Amino acid sequence: MSRAAQQEPATRGRELRVGKARLEIKIDPAAAPSQLSAFESTLPPGGGMPYLHLHHEMEEAFYVLEGTIEYTRGDQTILATAGSMIHIPPGVARKFRNAGPAQARHLALVTPGMAGLRAMEAVAQADFSDPQALADELRHHNSELLADPARG
């Protein structure tokens, strides 16, 4: 059984707010079967995912579209600019933030797609300023919070 390639229309996808970031869903596995989810994230200066965390089964890749984003991948710190691609396999600690003075954007690709979508929806509902609430949500999605910004 073959599956035809699909071009996603250039329309606005459903949006989520995660902390100070705005995420637009580009590939929604809840709307059409896919092993992948994709989000375009717009990060204000200093915005991002400041909590060091890991996903036990989700793999992520980030393509920087605009600005400068600092990624932590394991023990590496990577300062990425437009055109950079950052890959983070399952089980590797991660966090990221807009390190520049203007907005930054990246495209996040997540597999398995439905797990990524459900985790983002849950995190969007959590009180992002409360590390314990965020840790509780992550735990429900086979992920864990390793540290909060105040502790590293």
Residue, then its C-alpha position, 0 to 999 in steps of 0.5 A: m500500500s503506497r501513501a501519496a506525498q502531501q503538501e501542507p497548505a500555507t495556512r495558519g495552523r492551530e496555535l499553542r502558548v508555551g511559556k512566553a513562546r507561541l507555537e504554530i502546529k505545522i504537521d498535526p498527527a491528530a488531524a491526519p495520520s503521521q509519525l511526525s509532528a512539526f511546530e514553528s515556535t516564535l520566541p521573544p528575547g530570553g524566551g524558550m524552554p528554560y528547564l533542563h529536561l529529557h524525553h525518553e522516547m521522543e526525538e527532536a530536531f530544530y531548524v533555526l529560521e530566524g535569530t540566535i537560539e542557544y540549545t543545551r544538548g547533553d553537556q554541549t551548549i550550541l549557539a545556533t543561527a538561521g540555517s542551523m539544524i540541531h538534532i536531539p535523540p531520546g534520552v538526552a537532556r535538553k533546553f533552549r532559549n532565544a539568546g538574541p535581542a530580537q524575536a527568534r523562530h525555529l521549526a521543531l520536528v518531533t517523532p513519534g508525532m502524536a506523543g510530541l503533540r500531546a506533550m506540547e498540549a499538556v505543557a501549554q496547559a501547565d503553569f510554566s512558572d511552576p517547575q513542579a506543575l511542569a514536572d508533573e505534566l512531563r512525567h505523564h508523557n514519559s519525560e522528566l524535568l531535570a532542573d529548573p532555571a534557578r538551580g541550573 
